[in-house]
Amino acid sequence: MALSALQLALIQAVNENGGEKVYELSIPNFMDGEPIKMRALTSKEYFRISKQCTREGQFNALEFRLECIAASLIDPDFNDAQFRDALKCPTASQAVIKVFDKPGVLEQIMNRIEEISGMGDSEA
């Protein structure tokens, strides 16, 4: 049986390299409005992070949100060891908290990640 047009389109989308869309978010009163750059999380990343943040049956929602932010952001890149070393933060999550030290900023970033990753109510 031949593959459907949808199946062919999905195969092409999955196999394309470098086609990842970059989104920007400007946060008022943060770095003079310089936008941060992010990408959508994949389902695989989402489930990996979710599993990583569950220990002994307990889900750590704060850790989950910080890990999602660290995984999604492209600039600043919290997975860059040199950047984390300069911040004196051994983990990406600790660096996220240090850079975005206001809860409202973290919330804005996470809301945008949820939106572009297809978890929000509106389209990116």
C-alpha positions in Angstrom: 0.0 0.0 0.0 1.3 3.5 -0.9 2.1 6.1 1.7 -0.5 8.8 2.1 0.4 12.5 1.4 0.3 13.1 5.2 2.7 10.3 5.9 5.1 11.5 3.2 4.9 15.1 4.6 5.6 13.8 8.1 8.6 11.7 6.9 10.0 14.8 5.1 9.5 17.0 8.2 11.1 14.5 10.5 14.1 13.9 8.3 14.8 17.6 7.5 17.9 19.0 9.2 18.2 22.6 10.3 14.6 23.4 9.7 13.9 24.2 13.4 12.0 27.4 13.8 13.5 30.0 16.1 11.1 32.2 18.2 11.9 35.4 20.0 10.5 36.8 23.2 11.2 40.3 24.4 10.7 40.8 28.1 10.0 44.4 29.3 12.6 45.7 31.7 14.9 42.8 31.0 18.2 43.5 29.2 16.8 46.6 27.5 14.3 44.5 25.7 16.9 42.3 24.0 14.9 39.3 22.8 15.7 35.8 24.0 15.6 33.1 21.4 13.9 29.7 21.8 12.6 26.7 20.0 9.7 24.4 20.6 10.3 21.3 22.7 9.8 18.0 21.0 7.5 15.3 22.5 10.6 13.2 23.2 12.3 16.1 25.1 9.0 16.8 27.0 8.6 13.2 28.2 12.3 12.9 29.0 12.2 16.0 31.2 9.0 14.9 32.8 10.5 11.6 33.7 13.7 13.2 35.0 11.7 15.4 37.3 9.7 12.6 38.9 11.3 10.8 41.8 9.7 8.1 43.9 6.4 9.0 42.4 6.7 12.7 43.2 6.7 15.2 40.3 8.7 18.4 40.9 6.9 21.1 38.9 9.4 23.8 39.5 12.3 21.6 38.3 10.3 20.6 35.3 9.7 24.2 34.3 13.3 25.1 34.8 14.5 22.1 32.7 12.0 23.0 30.0 13.3 26.5 29.8 16.9 25.4 29.7 16.2 22.9 26.9 14.2 25.3 24.8 16.3 28.5 25.0 18.8 28.9 22.2 20.2 32.3 23.2 21.1 32.4 26.0 22.2 28.8 25.8 22.0 27.4 29.3 23.5 24.1 28.2 26.8 25.9 27.3 29.3 24.9 30.0 31.4 28.0 29.4 28.4 30.2 30.0 27.4 28.3 33.1 31.0 28.4 34.4 31.0 32.2 34.0 27.8 32.4 36.0 29.3 30.0 38.6 26.3 27.6 38.1 27.0 23.9 37.8 23.6 23.1 36.3 21.4 24.7 33.6 18.5 25.0 36.0 20.6 26.9 38.5 21.8 29.2 35.7 18.2 29.8 34.6 17.2 30.9 38.1 20.3 33.2 38.4 19.7 34.9 35.0 15.9 35.2 35.3 15.7 36.0 39.0 12.1 37.2 38.9 9.2 34.6 39.0 7.2 36.7 36.5 9.9 36.5 33.9 10.2 32.7 34.3 6.4 32.5 33.9 6.5 34.6 30.7 9.2 32.4 29.2 7.5 29.1 30.2 4.1 30.4 28.8 5.8 31.1 25.5 7.5 27.7 25.4 4.2 26.0 26.1 2.6 28.0 23.3 5.2 27.3 20.6 5.4 23.6 21.7 1.7 23.2 21.1 0.6 23.0 24.7 -1.1 26.4 24.9 -4.6 27.4 23.6 -3.4 29.6 20.8 -1.1 29.0 17.8 2.5 30.2 17.8 
